[in-house]
Amino acid sequence: MNVTGVKPDKSAIITMLTTTPAEELYRQADQVRHDAVGDEVHLRGLIEFSNICRNDCLYCGLRRSNKTVKRYRLSEDEIVETAHRAATMGFKTIVLQGGEDLHFDQAKMCRIIEQIKLLDVALTLSVGEREYADYKAWRDSGADRYLMRIETTDRDLYHKLNPGMSWERRHECLLMIRELGYELGSGIMVGLPGQSVESIAQDLLYLKEIGIDMAGIGPFIPHPETPLTCETGGTLEQALRTMAVMRLLMPDINIPATTAMESLHPQGRIMALQAGANVVMPNVTEGEYRRLYELYPGKICVNDTPAYCRSCISLKIQSIGRRIGQGYGGHKCHKLEVRN
């Protein structure tokens, strides 16, 4: 089945997710990636600045009911200093990711954003569901991108896995973020208990419909300190297939090779880069915090330094004939605002 230039038809997507030969699917996704966004791989420096979260998602190791976690939050100065070190290492995008920790209110985040934007970098926020006024203030302060996964469009499954949360609220937040002019990143988890292939196909159509600029596709990996510890979990092939179809549906968006894929296979990120991905997000968080931000078990590189991680992934990227992007690496329909 020739899937290049696929139209958003649910039955065709289901076929690609299930019966299209995997290697052929990956090859065509890689060709579409090459034609649409080129051979550059954009590096994003990931700062995991707080593992405190108000939510209780059944699949997440940071869920508030997990009492075994040693909680931490970086200070504003620590966050900015970590971003400065990442910029010095050559990262042109910084990603601030944390649990939904309301200690970092509108004013604190504005101060952090304004200081990081002085470093000549693009800035992505991933801090969950907030109010419109927060998103607007952060955008006005210079934040360029926002990442928030929808996880699944199956509302019943979403509410089962995310107690006390609302799918409709999640959707509303994504629309607000897009309206404010952020580059919008979202994505899904594959292999969730109770998730069907039809549901995954609908997820991909949803991401296309809302007009995302970046799609993160990751496998569900059961965490031992969650209610889902005994579930089977997703497979690397499921995640790669889903990611490849996403590339075929939206040829010019950014798609990361997620670290969770490498937790399932030593070459997981490289396999993803050869199946349609064009972004890698090395962790630039320092010291013990790398281990304590444990969304899922088996997280890679927890004992490495940020400099080592950047060097290691750079060599891997070059080994497959790709090159490190030198710019900000945004979706080409957006213009980055750089503040001096």
Secondary structure as UniProt FT lines:
FT   TURN            4..5
FT   HELIX           10..18
FT   HELIX           22..37
FT   STRAND          40..43
FT   STRAND          45..50
FT   TURN            58..59
FT   TURN            61..62
FT   TURN            64..65
FT   TURN            67..68
FT   HELIX           76..88
FT   TURN            89..90
FT   STRAND          93..98
FT   TURN            102..103
FT   HELIX           106..116
FT   HELIX           117..119
FT   STRAND          122..126
FT   HELIX           132..141
FT   STRAND          145..147
FT   HELIX           155..161
FT   TURN            163..164
FT   HELIX           167..179
FT   TURN            180..181
FT   STRAND          183..190
FT   TURN            193..194
FT   HELIX           197..210
FT   STRAND          214..219
FT   TURN            224..225
FT   TURN            227..230
FT   HELIX           236..249
FT   TURN            251..252
FT   HELIX           259..264
FT   TURN            266..267
FT   HELIX           268..273
FT   TURN            274..276
FT   STRAND          279..280
FT   TURN            287..288
FT   HELIX           289..292
FT   TURN            297..298
FT   TURN            300..303
FT   HELIX           306..319
FT   TURN            320..321
FT   STRAND          323..324
FT   TURN            332..333
//
